[in-house]
Amino acid sequence: MDIKLSTCFIAVDDHDKALAFYRDVLGLEVRNDVGFEGMRWVTVGSPSQPDVDIVLEPPLADPNASAADKQAMAELLAKGLLRAVIFNTDDCDATFERIRAGGGEVIQEPIDQPYGVRDCAFRDPSGNMLRFNQPRK
């Protein structure tokens, strides 16, 4: 049996700001942009991983969700309490400089971690934590 990741989701509160970050700063390509029932989903991905999609979705992408539930998710997103996303890079320091120069909110400058990677961390425009790992040789 062969199982592979095909799609993951990142909650965003402003798709245009998210696109400016994920496309223009990180260099991901836009693969799809779909609207449905007043919501929007934008699919991006790395050109080097054509079989893995990242969907930028509303904080609670359920048209039947209550207003209270939508508000609760929006508050969690604003606090940065939703799950982090981890990207691999072949040069953590160069990745850090590119994202910082692009206006990324720095959480952690590059550092060698005891678990075998050099990494750095940023918040995206919606408050999600993104880590960028470079395996140590």
C-alpha positions as a printed NumPy array, in Angstrom:
array([[  0.   ,   0.   ,   0.   ],
       [  1.352,   3.426,  -0.998],
       [ -0.117,   6.469,   0.773],
       [  0.998,  10.023,  -0.046],
       [ -0.07 ,  13.467,   1.088],
       [ -1.998,  15.247,  -1.643],
       [ -3.663,  18.252,   0.014],
       [ -3.402,  20.247,   3.222],
       [ -5.342,  23.291,   4.384],
       [ -4.292,  26.612,   5.912],
       [ -6.939,  28.955,   7.32 ],
       [ -6.633,  32.568,   6.166],
       [ -8.752,  35.61 ,   6.89 ],
       [ -7.814,  37.597,   3.771],
       [ -7.083,  35.671,   0.587],
       [ -5.515,  38.633,  -1.215],
       [ -3.003,  39.227,   1.603],
       [ -2.391,  35.474,   1.812],
       [ -1.724,  35.32 ,  -1.932],
       [  0.733,  38.195,  -1.728],
       [  2.618,  36.201,   0.923],
       [  2.39 ,  32.616,  -0.34 ],
       [  2.784,  33.463,  -4.033],
       [  4.955,  36.582,  -4.062],
       [  7.128,  36.037,  -0.967],
       [  7.333,  32.231,  -0.725],
       [  7.229,  31.676,  -4.486],
       [  4.392,  29.133,  -4.528],
       [  2.363,  28.869,  -7.707],
       [ -1.394,  29.47 ,  -7.788],
       [ -3.17 ,  26.359,  -9.031],
       [ -6.826,  27.176,  -8.433],
       [ -9.057,  29.979,  -7.162],
       [-12.652,  28.996,  -6.421],
       [-15.586,  30.781,  -4.841],
       [-18.632,  29.048,  -3.365],
       [-21.457,  30.366,  -1.166],
       [-19.616,  33.564,  -0.33 ],
       [-16.367,  31.768,   0.539],
       [-13.105,  31.42 ,  -1.359],
       [-10.508,  28.674,  -1.651],
       [ -7.15 ,  29.33 ,  -3.303],
       [ -4.872,  26.394,  -4.028],
       [ -1.114,  27.006,  -4.104],
       [  1.866,  24.701,  -4.249],
       [  5.568,  24.413,  -4.774],
       [  6.623,  23.956,  -8.395],
       [  8.955,  21.206,  -7.143],
       [  5.991,  19.295,  -5.629],
       [  3.295,  19.282,  -8.315],
       [  1.373,  16.508,  -6.547],
       [  0.972,  18.383,  -3.212],
       [ -1.607,  21.176,  -2.909],
       [ -1.998,  23.718,  -0.123],
       [ -5.511,  25.138,   0.072],
       [ -5.902,  28.587,   1.592],
       [ -9.402,  28.452,   3.035],
       [-11.685,  30.514,   5.294],
       [-11.152,  29.93 ,   9.041],
       [-14.34 ,  27.861,   9.175],
       [-15.11 ,  26.663,   5.656],
       [-18.607,  25.401,   6.382],
       [-21.568,  27.366,   4.989],
       [-23.79 ,  25.813,   7.692],
       [-21.588,  26.814,  10.635],
       [-23.145,  29.069,  13.225],
       [-22.08 ,  32.688,  13.524],
       [-20.682,  31.887,  16.993],
       [-18.542,  29.043,  15.618],
       [-17.255,  31.252,  12.782],
       [-16.382,  33.954,  15.305],
       [-14.592,  31.457,  17.572],
       [-12.45 ,  30.18 ,  14.674],
       [-11.647,  33.727,  13.558],
       [-10.498,  34.547,  17.106],
       [ -8.295,  31.442,  17.293],
       [ -6.741,  32.326,  13.943],
       [ -6.116,  35.92 ,  15.033],
       [ -4.288,  34.644,  18.132],
       [ -2.115,  32.32 ,  16.034],
       [ -3.484,  29.258,  17.844],
       [ -4.186,  27.09 ,  14.815],
       [ -1.629,  24.473,  13.791],
       [  1.724,  25.357,  12.301],
       [  2.878,  24.342,   8.846],
       [  6.44 ,  23.15 ,   8.296],
       [  8.235,  23.566,   4.975],
       [ 11.609,  22.078,   4.045],
       [ 14.298,  24.244,   2.495],
       [ 17.82 ,  23.565,   1.303],
       [ 19.066,  26.893,   2.739],
       [ 17.394,  28.08 ,   5.932],
       [ 19.378,  31.302,   6.174],
       [ 18.65 ,  32.392,   2.592],
       [ 14.981,  31.46 ,   3.012],
       [ 14.864,  33.508,   6.209],
       [ 16.365,  36.57 ,   4.509],
       [ 13.982,  36.318,   1.545],
       [ 10.885,  36.058,   3.744],
       [ 12.046,  38.799,   6.11 ],
       [ 12.792,  41.091,   3.146],
       [  9.292,  40.314,   1.848],
       [  7.756,  41.591,   5.07 ],
       [  7.235,  38.289,   6.903],
       [  6.66 ,  38.61 ,  10.654],
       [  9.686,  36.956,  12.277],
       [  9.003,  34.6  ,  15.174],
       [ 12.409,  32.918,  15.28 ],
       [ 15.654,  33.638,  13.458],
       [ 17.595,  30.656,  12.057],
       [ 18.917,  28.357,  14.779],
       [ 20.309,  24.838,  14.984],
       [ 17.752,  22.697,  16.811],
       [ 18.695,  19.68 ,  18.951],
       [ 16.387,  17.481,  16.852],
       [ 18.546,  17.669,  13.729],
       [ 17.427,  20.685,  11.717],
       [ 18.327,  24.318,  11.31 ],
       [ 15.071,  26.24 ,  11.232],
       [ 13.368,  29.604,  11.422],
       [  9.755,  30.649,  11.918],
       [  7.377,  33.338,  10.692],
       [  3.71 ,  34.246,  10.956],
       [  1.756,  34.574,   7.741],
       [ -0.584,  37.588,   7.315],
       [ -3.382,  35.638,   9.074],
       [ -1.256,  34.725,  12.097],
       [ -0.426,  31.104,  11.205],
       [  3.024,  29.95 ,  12.264],
       [  5.186,  28.679,   9.42 ],
       [  8.491,  26.948,  10.1  ],
       [ 11.228,  26.414,   7.513],
       [ 13.495,  23.417,   8.215],
       [ 16.866,  22.595,   6.705],
       [ 18.106,  19.109,   7.659],
       [ 21.617,  19.271,   9.052],
       [ 24.234,  17.227,   7.288]])
